[in-house]
Each structure stands twice: as structure tokens, then as C-alpha cells.
């Protein structure tokens, strides 16, 4: 091992960096590159630095393609171990009406969606991809718990469950979310995180919202484990739900 690491360290820095850049979750799961972490202190330091830079650039590109004025956030990876989990924070104002009477349940389906720029995240080789919400409104006071973002949830699940498109809907609200590469994430989680902001809203509304969100998943549970689906198991917490993928190796699609 020592002799091999010495030979590798003699390669030009540019070539080493190109190797490091390839050995990221863009191409395979991080545990497949443990040899680089164990080779030597120098190689480990170089590799970790370059891998973090590549993944930061990957997330920056998604931010660049994000078309809304509200910010999209990512939990910033600080160590190599952080690369195994990607957390996306979506702005609450895009997916929930500001007033209880503003959207009906049908409108919440038509008017909420997962942006196309987020599709490539499903093809990352990571242990967990989490979608969560952050409060960019500064308050939940007038939030309608009955108008959950069902369009967003439909799009979020479609790559792993093969959810069928519903009845025709008005022009301009067609479901556009697609992924073009195989799914490689091992676990998908949606965390609506209402308990984290309970201090800023009506507790009864939070309970109603949790029930409504859970009901969406329960009503679609028959599709989670279809023969052609990717879901092996799923479960929910107080304000989150997760889906564990089947292991299909290189044949996962």
C-alpha cells in the first residue's frame, strides 16, 4: 500500500486532481473510494479537498439553474463523510399559500412542482437525498394546512414510484419533472419540518397539516412497492417520510 501511494503521489498534481474529481458521488458511492482516504495523509487531504470542491460546484450549478427569486439552499458538506448525504432546503413560500383561502386542494397540485434542475440529484450515488422546507415567510400564521403541495410531492416520488400522471389538467400546469439518468440514491426523505416552527404558528394547524401530508402518502402507498418501482421499504416520523431503495446494482433505473 505504501509503495502504491508513493507511486500515485509522483503523478502530476493536475492528473491526481482529475482522478479525485472523478471519485465523487457523481460517479459512484463514496465507500468505493476508501483506498484514496487510506493511502496516505497527503493523498487523503488532497482527495477530500478536491471532492468537496467538485460537489460544491455541482450544487452551485443547480443553484444557477434555479429560476425563482426565492433562494434554494443546500446543507454545505464540510467533510468527505458529508458527501454521502445531500439535503435540499426549499423555500416555503413557493409551495404553500399565504392565505387559507388562496388555494384549493386542486390548485395546490397544479401550482406546485419540483423544478427540473433538481432531477440530477436522483442520479447521485448518495446514501440519502433529503428534501426539506425552510421558512422564508418569517411566519406560518395564515398558512392553510389543507392545501399541502401535492404537485411537489407527486413530482418528488415519481422517479422512484412510477406514479402515473393524473387526469388532464389545464394548460400551463402540465407535470414537467423528469429524470434522464438512472436513480442511484439509496434513500429518499421528505421532511416538512413543521415541529421546528411550532413556536411561530397555530399548533392545531400544524397537526392538521401533518395529517394531510401523511394522508397523501398513505393514499399512494400501493404504488410505492409496485414490481417495477424502486422502493423496498418506507416509513414515516412525526413530520417526515422516507423511502429505502431496492438494490439493483448497475441495473437500477
Backbone torsions as a table, in degrees:
resi	resn	phi	psi	omega
1	UNK	NA	-43.1	-178.3
2	UNK	-63.5	-42.3	-179.2
3	UNK	-65.3	-41.7	179.6
4	UNK	-63.4	-41.5	-179.3
5	UNK	-67.6	-33.2	177.4
6	UNK	-66.0	-41.7	178.9
7	UNK	-64.9	-41.0	-179.7
8	UNK	-63.9	-40.8	-177.8
9	UNK	-68.2	-15.9	178.0
10	UNK	-81.6	-11.8	176.7
11	UNK	-65.7	151.2	176.4
12	UNK	-57.5	145.2	-177.1
13	UNK	-57.1	-35.5	-179.3
14	UNK	-62.3	-40.9	-179.9
15	UNK	-70.9	-41.8	178.0
16	UNK	-59.5	-42.6	-178.8
17	UNK	-65.2	-34.5	177.8
18	UNK	-67.5	-36.4	176.4
19	UNK	-67.2	-45.8	178.6
20	UNK	-59.1	-42.0	-176.9
21	UNK	-65.1	-30.7	177.9
22	UNK	-74.2	-34.1	-174.1
23	UNK	-84.3	63.8	-178.9
24	UNK	-133.5	172.0	178.6
25	UNK	-62.0	-8.7	175.1
26	UNK	-65.3	-29.6	-173.8
27	UNK	-115.8	-27.7	-179.6
28	UNK	-164.7	167.6	-179.6
29	UNK	-70.2	141.2	-173.3
30	UNK	-55.1	-31.5	-176.7
31	UNK	-66.5	-16.2	178.5
32	UNK	-73.6	-10.0	-177.9
33	UNK	-113.7	23.0	-178.2
34	UNK	-60.4	-27.5	180.0
35	UNK	-58.9	-35.2	179.0
36	UNK	-68.8	-31.2	179.9
37	UNK	-76.1	-24.7	-176.0
38	UNK	-99.2	-8.1	-172.9
39	UNK	-63.5	-54.6	179.1
40	UNK	-165.1	166.0	179.9
41	UNK	-63.3	-40.5	-179.3
42	UNK	-62.1	-49.0	-177.4
43	UNK	-65.8	-40.9	178.4
44	UNK	-59.6	-46.2	-178.5
45	UNK	-63.3	-46.1	179.0
46	UNK	-61.4	-46.6	-176.1
47	UNK	-64.3	-47.2	-179.0
48	UNK	-60.7	-42.7	-179.4
49	UNK	-62.7	-45.8	-177.2
50	UNK	-70.9	-39.2	179.8
51	UNK	-64.4	-42.4	177.8
52	UNK	-63.7	-38.8	-180.0
53	UNK	-65.4	-42.3	-179.4
54	UNK	-63.4	-44.6	-178.4
55	UNK	-70.2	-32.3	175.9
56	UNK	-66.0	-40.2	177.2
57	UNK	-64.5	-36.4	178.2
58	UNK	-61.6	-45.7	179.9
59	UNK	-71.3	-34.5	177.2
60	UNK	-63.2	-35.7	178.9
61	UNK	-66.7	-38.8	175.8
62	UNK	-63.5	-42.3	176.9
63	UNK	-60.6	-37.2	-179.9
64	UNK	-65.2	-35.0	-179.0
65	UNK	-83.2	-13.9	179.9
66	UNK	-64.7	125.1	-168.6
67	UNK	-98.7	2.3	-175.8
68	UNK	-96.5	155.1	176.3
69	UNK	-72.2	-30.8	176.3
70	UNK	-69.3	141.5	-175.2
71	UNK	-74.5	140.7	167.2
72	UNK	-100.7	139.3	-175.0
73	UNK	-121.8	149.1	172.9
74	UNK	-124.4	142.5	171.5
75	UNK	-68.5	117.1	-173.3
76	UNK	-70.6	123.3	176.2
77	UNK	-71.8	132.4	-178.5
78	UNK	-113.5	-21.4	177.8
79	UNK	-131.9	167.0	179.5
80	UNK	-60.2	-36.8	179.5
81	UNK	-61.9	-28.3	179.9
82	UNK	-67.3	-19.8	-176.6
83	UNK	-70.0	-15.1	-178.5
84	UNK	-77.5	-12.0	-177.9
85	UNK	-134.3	129.4	178.8
86	UNK	-115.4	126.1	177.6
87	UNK	-118.3	122.7	178.8
88	UNK	-106.5	130.0	178.6
89	UNK	-110.5	116.5	-177.1
90	UNK	-99.3	144.3	-178.9
91	UNK	-72.1	128.9	-177.2
92	UNK	-56.5	-37.2	-172.8
93	UNK	-64.3	-20.4	179.4
94	UNK	-77.3	-21.2	-167.8
95	UNK	-120.7	-6.7	178.8
96	UNK	-130.6	138.7	178.5
97	UNK	-68.2	150.4	178.9
98	UNK	-78.4	-16.7	-178.1
99	UNK	-132.5	143.8	-178.0
100	UNK	-56.2	-31.7	-174.7
101	UNK	-95.7	2.1	-172.0
102	UNK	-72.7	-43.5	-179.2
103	UNK	-121.3	145.0	168.1
104	UNK	-90.8	175.0	178.3
105	UNK	-61.1	-40.5	179.0
106	UNK	-63.3	-40.3	180.0
107	UNK	-66.3	-33.3	179.7
108	UNK	-65.7	-27.1	175.3
109	UNK	-73.7	-47.0	-176.2
110	UNK	-67.8	-33.3	-168.3
111	UNK	-100.7	-0.6	177.6
112	UNK	-122.0	142.1	-177.1
113	UNK	-158.5	162.4	173.1
114	UNK	-93.8	126.2	-174.8
115	UNK	-67.3	146.5	-177.6
116	UNK	-58.5	-31.6	-177.1
117	UNK	-65.1	-15.6	-179.7
118	UNK	-89.4	-8.3	-179.4
119	UNK	-55.7	-44.0	-178.7
120	UNK	-59.9	-19.3	179.5
121	UNK	-61.7	-30.4	-180.0
122	UNK	-68.4	-19.4	-178.7
123	UNK	-95.4	-1.1	175.1
124	UNK	-70.2	145.7	177.8
125	UNK	-88.7	78.7	-177.8
126	UNK	-126.4	156.2	179.6
127	UNK	-71.3	-33.3	-178.6
128	UNK	-151.7	134.4	171.4
129	UNK	-113.3	121.1	-177.4
130	UNK	-116.9	130.9	169.4
131	UNK	-106.2	129.1	179.4
132	UNK	-136.1	173.1	-179.4
133	UNK	-117.5	143.7	171.3
134	UNK	-121.5	149.1	-173.4
135	UNK	-86.2	97.1	176.8
136	UNK	-92.5	2.8	178.2
137	UNK	-91.5	-22.2	-177.5
138	UNK	79.3	1.9	179.5
139	UNK	-165.7	156.3	175.0
140	UNK	-119.3	12.2	-166.9
141	UNK	-55.8	-44.7	-175.8
142	UNK	-101.5	13.0	-177.0
143	UNK	-66.5	133.6	179.7
144	UNK	-89.7	112.3	-177.7
145	UNK	-70.5	-17.6	-177.2
146	UNK	-85.2	-16.9	-178.5
147	UNK	-99.0	62.1	178.7
148	UNK	-66.2	153.3	-175.8
149	UNK	-76.8	71.9	-173.0
150	UNK	-64.5	-31.0	176.0
151	UNK	-64.4	-42.7	176.4
152	UNK	-60.5	-45.3	-177.7
153	UNK	-66.4	-39.2	177.2
154	UNK	-59.2	-49.6	-179.3
155	UNK	-62.9	-39.6	-178.3
156	UNK	-61.0	-37.3	-176.3
157	UNK	-89.1	-22.0	-171.6
158	UNK	-57.5	-36.7	-179.8
159	UNK	-66.9	-25.0	-175.5
160	UNK	-105.9	-17.2	-175.6
161	UNK	-115.1	-13.0	-177.9
162	UNK	64.5	37.1	-179.6
163	UNK	-60.1	133.3	179.6
164	UNK	-76.7	146.5	176.3
165	UNK	-66.3	139.6	-178.1
166	UNK	-78.2	-167.3	177.9
167	UNK	-51.1	156.6	176.1
168	UNK	-55.6	139.1	179.9
169	UNK	-121.7	164.1	-171.6
170	UNK	-56.5	151.0	176.2
171	UNK	-54.1	139.5	179.8
172	UNK	95.6	-11.7	-179.5
173	UNK	-121.8	22.2	178.9
174	UNK	-65.8	145.6	178.0
175	UNK	-70.4	119.7	-175.3
176	UNK	-107.2	-15.0	-171.5
177	UNK	-69.1	128.0	178.2
178	UNK	-144.6	154.8	168.0
179	UNK	-120.7	147.8	-173.2
180	UNK	-111.9	-9.7	179.9
181	UNK	-118.5	162.6	-179.9
182	UNK	-59.2	150.6	175.4
183	UNK	-80.9	128.0	179.8
184	UNK	-122.5	-7.4	177.4
185	UNK	-62.7	148.3	179.8
186	UNK	-94.9	-22.8	-178.6
187	UNK	-150.2	136.1	175.8
188	UNK	-115.2	134.0	179.4
189	UNK	-132.2	138.3	171.6
190	UNK	-117.0	122.7	-178.1
191	UNK	-120.4	106.0	-179.5
192	UNK	-83.6	-10.8	162.5
193	UNK	58.8	25.7	-175.3
194	UNK	-64.6	-31.7	-178.4
195	UNK	-63.8	-22.8	-178.4
196	UNK	-73.2	-17.8	-178.3
197	UNK	-120.8	22.7	-177.2
198	UNK	-59.7	-25.3	-178.5
199	UNK	-70.6	-16.8	-172.6
200	UNK	-109.5	11.3	-178.0
201	UNK	-150.6	179.3	179.3
202	UNK	-77.6	124.4	-175.6
203	UNK	-61.8	-37.3	179.0
204	UNK	-61.9	-37.6	177.9
205	UNK	-64.2	-38.7	178.8
206	UNK	-62.9	-44.3	179.7
207	UNK	-61.9	-44.4	178.6
208	UNK	-61.1	-41.8	-178.6
209	UNK	-65.3	-42.2	177.6
210	UNK	-60.3	-42.1	179.6
211	UNK	-64.4	-45.6	-179.5
212	UNK	-61.9	-43.8	-179.5
213	UNK	-65.6	-44.9	178.5
214	UNK	-61.2	-38.7	179.9
215	UNK	-62.5	-36.4	178.2
216	UNK	-57.2	-46.8	-177.8
217	UNK	-70.7	-38.8	179.8
218	UNK	-64.5	-38.5	-179.7
219	UNK	-68.0	-24.7	179.5
220	UNK	-103.1	7.4	-171.9
221	UNK	-62.1	-26.9	179.3
222	UNK	-64.5	-21.2	-178.9
223	UNK	-90.7	-13.8	-175.6
224	UNK	-66.5	-30.7	-173.7
225	UNK	-121.9	35.3	174.4
226	UNK	-63.8	154.2	-177.8
227	UNK	-53.1	-35.8	-178.7
228	UNK	-91.5	-2.0	179.8
229	UNK	-78.3	170.4	-177.5
230	UNK	-101.2	-7.8	-171.4
231	UNK	-84.2	125.1	176.2
232	UNK	-93.4	-37.8	-177.2
233	UNK	-155.3	156.0	177.8
234	UNK	-152.4	160.8	179.9
235	UNK	-165.2	174.9	-178.3
236	UNK	-140.4	153.5	173.4
237	UNK	-110.5	-160.8	-177.5
238	UNK	-63.4	-40.8	-179.5
239	UNK	-141.3	38.1	178.1
240	UNK	-154.9	162.4	174.7
241	UNK	-143.1	146.1	-177.8
242	UNK	-134.8	155.6	-178.9
243	UNK	-134.1	121.9	178.3
244	UNK	-96.3	131.0	-177.2
245	UNK	-83.2	151.1	170.4
246	UNK	-68.9	156.4	176.5
247	UNK	-95.5	107.5	178.3
248	UNK	-109.2	6.6	-177.3
249	UNK	59.1	-135.9	-178.5
250	UNK	-76.4	-6.7	-178.1
251	UNK	-93.9	2.9	-179.2
252	UNK	-65.4	130.6	-179.9
253	UNK	-134.9	NA	NA
